[in-house]
Amino acid sequence: MERPDHTVRRRPAEDAWIITAPLALLAVACSTATGLIADEPIGKFPQAAILLIVMIVVSSRLVGVVIRRQSLAISLTEVPLVLALFFLPPLSVVIVYTLSSLVTHLRHRLAAPKLWFNVARAAAGASLGTLALSALPQTTGVGPYRWVGICLAVAIVIGVGTASIAAVHTLLQGWQAGRETARALPSILLTSGINVSAGLIVLLLLNESWWSLLPLAALAAGLTMVYRSYAEFFQQHRTLSGMYELSRAVSTSGPDGTLADALLGRVRALMQAEYATLWLPAQGRHPETLLTARVDDPGLLDTAPTPATLRQKAVEAARPVTVGRGVSSDPEFRADLAERGIKDTVVVPLRSGRVVIGTLEITNRLGDPFQFSQRDVALFETVAAHAAVALENSRLVDRLRHDAEHDTLTKLPNRRRLTAAVAEAVKIGAPDEVVALLLFDVDRLRQVNESLGHAAGDKVLVEVAERLRACAPSSALVGRAGGDEFLVTLRLESTEAALELAAQLREQIRDEMVFDALTLDVDTAVGVAVHPDHGSDAVALLQRVDLAATAAKSVPGSVQLYSPALESRSLRRLGLASDLRRALDEGELEVYFQPKVTLRDRRLVGVECLARWEHPAHGTVAPEDFVAVAEHTGQLGRLTEFVLRESLRRSRDWSHGDQALSVSVNLAARTLTDQHFPALVRDLLAEYGVPPQRLTLEVTEAGVLDGTERPIPTLRSLRDLGVRLSVDDFGTGNSSLAQLRRLPVHEVKVDRSFVQGMATDPSDLAIVNAVVTLSQQFGLTVVAEGVESELTLELLQDIGCEIGQGFLFSRPLPYERLETWFGAQVDPETVVAGELPRLRVVP
């Protein structure tokens, strides 16, 4: 992973001179001023030498507080500083304190910029503190007034040191580093206060008698032990807290790639290292992993600061490889690491049982005075043991998950994984795309197993899987649905593109397969289903693509698109295909008509034209059955044209008889994808001489509001002809009236299920009322289907519905019976030239 762009940019350490130079100038100015006002500015060199040695000794034991890349070192320096402020002249104190800082930091081999910064910091603090002390009225003895002066001087030394450290951290690392330095101030002040108090006690004892040096020596030894215990306690507390945070982070991270991120960041912080690196060699389907966490970088790097030879040595020797001043088991790498700017590193192998599965590495102990020690190596080995267990468990979970979702023979995703993938795909709707499912059923695999054995059949399956994986588009998911079936699912621009891809892949698979000296010719039958046309969920789509693949085995071309006709496998449904063709050829189908009436004054405004089929053997065939068969067998166009011709012919006849009634014809959703259909309507209107506005074409809600733009061009072409458009069965889908505003429709038909429930269900009444109100606001005509009672009629009148149809007025009737109904229902006295006929009021 690359370094994030928002990473804080660090300035080089050489820029510390921006702080070092003012500190040096401050030291010179304060020392000069002190020399001018002090009676005896310098002297007592023997005592100064003794205090210098003491100061160097107590500075050797440090408690480190690491802040980002920098560190604060806390020691007992304030104790001899108190003595020096009392016994030595002011400039001697400055010299002793400055030399002590120089020697101490030289011992720790600090880089030049940091060395001179620390020396200037010590000189500036000591010179300003002694200046303040010299400016106070001088007193003799060790009284409270003298205590206050010494404490003030020490406070100035500590304040100048802390402020300069915060300033340089802010300069080099940013304001956050300076804020973290300020957060460490309470610990520094607490320790310094204890040290100053101890120094004053020593001063009082020495002022009383020099023999007090003996008990003071014993006390110093005890304090040293206490201080060491405090330092160890501080280190142990930090280590335990870090181990707890590490264990919690590892336990809560999942096996999805977050483990390395959670592990490396906390390992680096726990070990106070600049880098922490995890390396795992390639294993099975897992590629090689090399990730590094670096201080101040929130992300992970895909590189390591150390050469690969260290990791190879740790794996081969199965032991830690350590290089540095504090620990060095392999000094031969020191020169190479020094050239890379690395002062120390520890590489520990990760073990799973007796097998080394990788390495964990820390590089560059933060804080120039500090290096990795044997205690750090022991702690790091414990951390590595925890990390190895967590990594192995993570890979185990990932392997179990992979095995549960993949086929063991072909290594392809299995049906469980495919179902989940299809379910995710259908959740993301795209107006110009379909989710295509292509199911390949290998033919004659059973004969291969019986003739050549199951080993040969397995080879065929593996070869088919490899060919599909190689030939399918990169965006496709190829899986084994079970047995001899393979599924390819992807997004395409249309159903036609899915059929074309299925044919291409089938041709690729049909190439000869050679196994040793045996050549096999294996073919596949392909079923195709698409979302949203053939289902709205994964289970339905997989079921329907199975039906299409089964049907493809008996259909020439061996590529079959799913259609609703495939839902039923009964002989009756299968036999209807040829019977429908014959019925259309011989004119066995009829068109029935159901009147549409204005609800306010019961005037007849038109009829809905419905196809009916009386089968010689099966009796009455439901319209949904023969329409589905017509769609499946390619006869939908003939069926639609037959109904249109019969409807327009009757409309023309009624017009000649001074009954200008409009006719409504139902269209299947597939018809709206036929770009030639508007031209057919135009030609039929011209052939029968019927005005376009007298023809209403009804499309179901699911057909016109399918979430795509495919029906829109056809609807607009029909509107441009002057034909009225109606949305049938409104309310049964998931659309809203607001969606109708973008469609060129004129009429909304409320589904009969809501109309028939108005009298008994308040919810249905509310739905119908809302549809009527909003439709009228949008300028749409509302037609209520299923009006079967006077109570329903009255309710519809009350809410302002305009037109209705249902058994209350008439059932669908053939043409001859409709003419008789006209004569019986129309009141002759109400017929006025140019007006619609009014029906009799039936009590």
ZIZI-V46813 format. One record per residue. N is the residue number from 1. RES is the residue in one letter. NEAR is the number of other C-alpha atoms within 10 Angstrom. D_FIRST is the distance of its C-alpha to the first C-alpha in whole Angstrom. Layout:
n->[N:N]
res->[RES:RES]
near->[NEAR:NEAR]
d_first->[D_FIRST:D_FIRST]
This chain:
n->[1:2:3:4:5:6:7:8:9:10:11:12:13:14:15:16:17:18:19:20:21:22:23:24:25:26:27:28:29:30:31:32:33:34:35:36:37:38:39:40:41:42:43:44:45:46:47:48:49:50:51:52:53:54:55:56:57:58:59:60:61:62:63:64:65:66:67:68:69:70:71:72:73:74:75:76:77:78:79:80:81:82:83:84:85:86:87:88:89:90:91:92:93:94:95:96:97:98:99:100:101:102:103:104:105:106:107:108:109:110:111:112:113:114:115:116:117:118:119:120:121:122:123:124:125:126:127:128:129:130:131:132:133:134:135:136:137:138:139:140:141:142:143:144:145:146:147:148:149:150:151:152:153:154:155:156:157:158:159:160:161:162:163:164:165:166:167:168:169:170:171:172:173:174:175:176:177:178:179:180:181:182:183:184:185:186:187:188:189:190:191:192:193:194:195:196:197:198:199:200:201:202:203:204:205:206:207:208:209:210:211:212:213:214:215:216:217:218:219:220:221:222:223:224:225:226:227:228:229:230:231:232:233:234:235:236:237:238:239:240:241:242:243:244:245:246:247:248:249:250:251:252:253:254:255:256:257:258:259:260:261:262:263:264:265:266:267:268:269:270:271:272:273:274:275:276:277:278:279:280:281:282:283:284:285:286:287:288:289:290:291:292:293:294:295:296:297:298:299:300:301:302:303:304:305:306:307:308:309:310:311:312:313:314:315:316:317:318:319:320:321:322:323:324:325:326:327:328:329:330:331:332:333:334:335:336:337:338:339:340:341:342:343:344:345:346:347:348:349:350:351:352:353:354:355:356:357:358:359:360:361:362:363:364:365:366:367:368:369:370:371:372:373:374:375:376:377:378:379:380:381:382:383:384:385:386:387:388:389:390:391:392:393:394:395:396:397:398:399:400:401:402:403:404:405:406:407:408:409:410:411:412:413:414:415:416:417:418:419:420:421:422:423:424:425:426:427:428:429:430:431:432:433:434:435:436:437:438:439:440:441:442:443:444:445:446:447:448:449:450:451:452:453:454:455:456:457:458:459:460:461:462:463:464:465:466:467:468:469:470:471:472:473:474:475:476:477:478:479:480:481:482:483:484:485:486:487:488:489:490:491:492:493:494:495:496:497:498:499:500:501:502:503:504:505:506:507:508:509:510:511:512:513:514:515:516:517:518:519:520:521:522:523:524:525:526:527:528:529:530:531:532:533:534:535:536:537:538:539:540:541:542:543:544:545:546:547:548:549:550:551:552:553:554:555:556:557:558:559:560:561:562:563:564:565:566:567:568:569:570:571:572:573:574:575:576:577:578:579:580:581:582:583:584:585:586:587:588:589:590:591:592:593:594:595:596:597:598:599:600:601:602:603:604:605:606:607:608:609:610:611:612:613:614:615:616:617:618:619:620:621:622:623:624:625:626:627:628:629:630:631:632:633:634:635:636:637:638:639:640:641:642:643:644:645:646:647:648:649:650:651:652:653:654:655:656:657:658:659:660:661:662:663:664:665:666:667:668:669:670:671:672:673:674:675:676:677:678:679:680:681:682:683:684:685:686:687:688:689:690:691:692:693:694:695:696:697:698:699:700:701:702:703:704:705:706:707:708:709:710:711:712:713:714:715:716:717:718:719:720:721:722:723:724:725:726:727:728:729:730:731:732:733:734:735:736:737:738:739:740:741:742:743:744:745:746:747:748:749:750:751:752:753:754:755:756:757:758:759:760:761:762:763:764:765:766:767:768:769:770:771:772:773:774:775:776:777:778:779:780:781:782:783:784:785:786:787:788:789:790:791:792:793:794:795:796:797:798:799:800:801:802:803:804:805:806:807:808:809:810:811:812:813:814:815:816:817:818:819:820:821:822:823:824:825:826:827:828:829:830:831:832:833:834:835:836:837:838:839:840:841:842:843]
res->[M:E:R:P:D:H:T:V:R:R:R:P:A:E:D:A:W:I:I:T:A:P:L:A:L:L:A:V:A:C:S:T:A:T:G:L:I:A:D:E:P:I:G:K:F:P:Q:A:A:I:L:L:I:V:M:I:V:V:S:S:R:L:V:G:V:V:I:R:R:Q:S:L:A:I:S:L:T:E:V:P:L:V:L:A:L:F:F:L:P:P:L:S:V:V:I:V:Y:T:L:S:S:L:V:T:H:L:R:H:R:L:A:A:P:K:L:W:F:N:V:A:R:A:A:A:G:A:S:L:G:T:L:A:L:S:A:L:P:Q:T:T:G:V:G:P:Y:R:W:V:G:I:C:L:A:V:A:I:V:I:G:V:G:T:A:S:I:A:A:V:H:T:L:L:Q:G:W:Q:A:G:R:E:T:A:R:A:L:P:S:I:L:L:T:S:G:I:N:V:S:A:G:L:I:V:L:L:L:L:N:E:S:W:W:S:L:L:P:L:A:A:L:A:A:G:L:T:M:V:Y:R:S:Y:A:E:F:F:Q:Q:H:R:T:L:S:G:M:Y:E:L:S:R:A:V:S:T:S:G:P:D:G:T:L:A:D:A:L:L:G:R:V:R:A:L:M:Q:A:E:Y:A:T:L:W:L:P:A:Q:G:R:H:P:E:T:L:L:T:A:R:V:D:D:P:G:L:L:D:T:A:P:T:P:A:T:L:R:Q:K:A:V:E:A:A:R:P:V:T:V:G:R:G:V:S:S:D:P:E:F:R:A:D:L:A:E:R:G:I:K:D:T:V:V:V:P:L:R:S:G:R:V:V:I:G:T:L:E:I:T:N:R:L:G:D:P:F:Q:F:S:Q:R:D:V:A:L:F:E:T:V:A:A:H:A:A:V:A:L:E:N:S:R:L:V:D:R:L:R:H:D:A:E:H:D:T:L:T:K:L:P:N:R:R:R:L:T:A:A:V:A:E:A:V:K:I:G:A:P:D:E:V:V:A:L:L:L:F:D:V:D:R:L:R:Q:V:N:E:S:L:G:H:A:A:G:D:K:V:L:V:E:V:A:E:R:L:R:A:C:A:P:S:S:A:L:V:G:R:A:G:G:D:E:F:L:V:T:L:R:L:E:S:T:E:A:A:L:E:L:A:A:Q:L:R:E:Q:I:R:D:E:M:V:F:D:A:L:T:L:D:V:D:T:A:V:G:V:A:V:H:P:D:H:G:S:D:A:V:A:L:L:Q:R:V:D:L:A:A:T:A:A:K:S:V:P:G:S:V:Q:L:Y:S:P:A:L:E:S:R:S:L:R:R:L:G:L:A:S:D:L:R:R:A:L:D:E:G:E:L:E:V:Y:F:Q:P:K:V:T:L:R:D:R:R:L:V:G:V:E:C:L:A:R:W:E:H:P:A:H:G:T:V:A:P:E:D:F:V:A:V:A:E:H:T:G:Q:L:G:R:L:T:E:F:V:L:R:E:S:L:R:R:S:R:D:W:S:H:G:D:Q:A:L:S:V:S:V:N:L:A:A:R:T:L:T:D:Q:H:F:P:A:L:V:R:D:L:L:A:E:Y:G:V:P:P:Q:R:L:T:L:E:V:T:E:A:G:V:L:D:G:T:E:R:P:I:P:T:L:R:S:L:R:D:L:G:V:R:L:S:V:D:D:F:G:T:G:N:S:S:L:A:Q:L:R:R:L:P:V:H:E:V:K:V:D:R:S:F:V:Q:G:M:A:T:D:P:S:D:L:A:I:V:N:A:V:V:T:L:S:Q:Q:F:G:L:T:V:V:A:E:G:V:E:S:E:L:T:L:E:L:L:Q:D:I:G:C:E:I:G:Q:G:F:L:F:S:R:P:L:P:Y:E:R:L:E:T:W:F:G:A:Q:V:D:P:E:T:V:V:A:G:E:L:P:R:L:R:V:V:P]
near->[11:9:13:12:9:8:11:13:12:11:12:11:15:12:13:19:16:13:17:22:15:14:24:20:14:19:22:17:16:23:23:15:16:23:18:11:12:16:11:13:18:16:14:11:13:9:13:20:13:13:22:23:14:16:25:20:14:17:20:15:17:17:19:19:19:20:21:21:19:18:19:18:15:17:20:25:23:25:24:26:27:25:20:26:23:19:16:21:22:27:24:23:29:28:19:25:26:23:18:23:25:19:16:21:21:14:11:14:13:16:13:12:15:18:20:20:22:22:23:27:29:26:32:29:30:32:31:25:29:29:24:17:22:21:14:12:9:10:9:7:10:14:10:9:14:18:17:12:22:24:19:16:25:26:19:20:23:21:16:21:21:20:16:21:22:19:21:22:24:17:20:20:22:16:14:14:22:21:15:16:24:15:12:15:15:10:12:18:15:10:15:21:16:13:20:24:16:18:21:20:15:21:20:15:16:15:12:11:9:10:10:14:14:10:11:17:11:11:13:15:12:12:15:15:12:12:17:15:12:13:17:13:12:13:15:12:12:13:15:12:13:17:19:12:17:22:18:12:17:22:12:11:17:14:17:11:10:13:19:23:18:20:24:25:22:20:26:23:20:20:23:26:26:19:25:30:28:23:21:18:14:12:10:6:7:11:10:12:15:19:21:27:29:23:18:15:17:15:19:21:17:15:16:19:18:20:12:10:10:22:22:16:16:22:22:11:11:17:16:25:25:28:24:24:15:13:20:19:13:14:14:10:17:19:11:13:18:12:9:12:12:18:18:22:28:28:29:26:28:31:20:14:9:8:11:18:19:24:26:27:28:29:27:24:25:25:21:18:18:18:20:26:17:12:10:16:21:12:15:22:20:14:21:21:17:17:25:22:15:20:22:15:13:19:15:13:15:15:14:11:12:14:14:14:19:19:18:11:12:18:16:22:24:22:20:14:19:24:18:13:16:22:16:12:19:20:11:8:14:13:11:13:17:24:24:30:27:30:31:32:25:21:16:14:21:14:11:18:15:11:11:11:12:14:11:17:20:17:16:22:21:16:17:25:22:16:17:22:17:13:13:19:14:10:10:16:19:25:27:26:24:12:10:19:22:25:28:23:25:22:20:18:14:15:19:11:14:24:19:12:17:25:18:13:20:21:12:16:22:15:13:12:16:13:12:6:5:8:10:13:12:17:21:26:26:32:28:31:32:28:22:18:18:19:16:14:17:20:13:14:27:25:13:25:28:25:24:27:27:20:20:23:19:12:13:9:11:22:26:27:24:24:20:16:21:20:14:12:11:9:8:10:16:14:11:20:19:11:14:22:17:12:16:16:11:9:11:14:18:18:19:22:23:22:24:26:24:20:21:16:13:20:20:26:20:25:22:21:24:19:20:19:19:14:15:10:6:9:9:11:13:12:13:11:14:23:20:20:24:21:18:17:15:12:18:20:15:14:19:19:15:17:22:24:16:15:24:25:18:16:25:20:16:15:14:10:9:12:19:21:22:25:24:25:21:20:18:18:18:13:19:21:15:13:13:11:18:22:13:13:19:15:12:17:22:12:12:15:13:20:16:19:14:19:24:22:21:23:23:19:24:19:19:25:22:17:16:15:11:17:21:17:15:18:22:17:16:23:18:13:17:16:24:22:24:27:24:24:21:23:21:15:13:10:16:13:15:11:10:19:13:9:15:18:23:19:21:26:24:24:19:20:14:23:24:20:16:22:16:10:12:11:12:17:20:14:16:23:19:14:20:24:16:14:21:17:9:13:12:18:17:25:24:28:22:21:21:18:14:12:12:20:20:14:16:24:16:11:15:16:24:19:23:28:25:20:14:15:21:17:14:21:17:16:14:9:13:18:12:10:14:14:12:12:17:18:14:13:8:14:14:10:9:9:14:19:24:21:22:15:10:8:4]
d_first->[0:4:7:9:12:14:13:17:18:20:23:24:27:30:30:31:35:35:36:37:40:41:42:44:46:46:47:50:51:52:53:56:57:57:59:62:62:62:66:64:61:60:62:62:60:61:60:57:56:56:54:51:51:51:48:46:47:46:42:41:40:37:35:32:30:27:25:22:22:26:28:32:35:38:41:45:45:47:50:51:50:53:56:55:55:59:60:59:59:57:55:56:53:51:51:51:48:46:47:46:42:42:43:41:38:39:39:35:34:33:31:34:33:32:36:38:36:37:40:41:40:43:45:45:45:48:50:50:50:54:55:55:57:59:60:61:65:65:67:68:67:64:65:62:62:61:58:57:57:55:53:52:51:49:47:47:45:43:42:42:39:37:37:36:33:32:33:31:28:28:28:25:23:24:26:24:25:29:29:28:30:33:32:33:36:38:38:38:42:43:42:44:47:48:48:50:52:52:53:56:58:58:59:62:63:63:65:67:68:66:67:64:61:62:61:58:57:57:55:53:52:52:49:47:47:46:44:42:42:41:38:37:38:35:33:33:33:30:29:30:29:25:26:27:24:22:24:24:20:20:23:22:19:19:18:16:12:13:15:12:11:15:15:13:14:18:18:17:20:22:22:22:20:18:15:14:13:13:14:15:17:18:20:22:20:17:15:14:11:10:8:9:10:12:15:15:11:11:7:6:5:5:9:12:15:17:19:18:22:22:20:23:26:25:25:28:30:28:29:27:26:27:27:28:32:32:31:31:31:30:31:31:27:28:29:26:24:26:25:22:23:22:25:25:22:23:21:23:23:22:25:26:30:31:28:25:22:19:19:18:18:18:19:21:23:23:27:29:32:30:28:27:31:32:32:28:28:30:28:25:26:27:24:22:25:24:21:22:24:22:19:22:23:20:20:24:24:21:24:27:25:24:28:29:28:28:31:32:34:32:28:28:28:31:33:32:28:30:32:29:27:30:31:28:28:32:31:29:32:32:35:35:33:35:33:35:35:37:38:39:42:43:47:49:47:49:52:49:49:52:53:50:49:46:44:45:44:40:40:41:38:35:36:37:33:32:33:32:29:29:31:30:28:24:24:27:26:29:30:34:36:38:41:41:39:36:34:32:31:29:30:32:35:38:40:41:38:37:41:40:37:39:41:39:37:40:42:39:39:43:43:44:43:44:44:46:49:49:48:47:47:45:45:44:45:42:42:41:40:38:37:39:42:42:41:39:37:35:38:41:39:39:42:43:41:43:46:45:45:48:50:48:50:53:52:53:49:48:45:46:45:45:48:50:53:51:51:54:55:59:62:63:60:59:63:63:61:64:66:64:65:68:69:68:70:73:72:72:70:71:70:71:71:70:72:70:72:71:71:73:77:76:76:75:72:71:70:67:67:66:66:68:68:71:70:74:72:70:71:69:66:63:62:58:59:60:58:55:57:57:54:53:56:55:59:57:58:62:62:61:63:66:66:65:68:70:69:70:73:75:73:75:78:78:78:81:83:82:79:76:73:70:68:64:63:59:57:54:50:50:53:51:48:51:51:55:56:57:59:61:62:63:65:67:68:69:71:73:73:71:70:66:66:68:65:62:59:58:54:53:50:47:48:48:45:43:40:40:42:43:47:47:48:51:52:52:54:57:57:58:61:62:61:61:57:57:54:56:55:53:52:51:47:44:45:47:49:47:45:49:49:47:49:53:55:58:59:57:59:58:58:61:59:59:62:64:62:63:67:65:62:61:57:58:61:58:56:59:60:56:56:59:59:55:56:59:57:55:59:58:61:61:63:63:63:65:68:70:72:74:72:69:71:72:68:67:70:69:65:66:65:67:67:67:68:69:72:73:74:74:72:71:74:75:77:80:80:78:81:83:81:81:85:85:82:83:86:88:89:85:85:85:85:81:80:78:80:80:80:83:82:82:83]
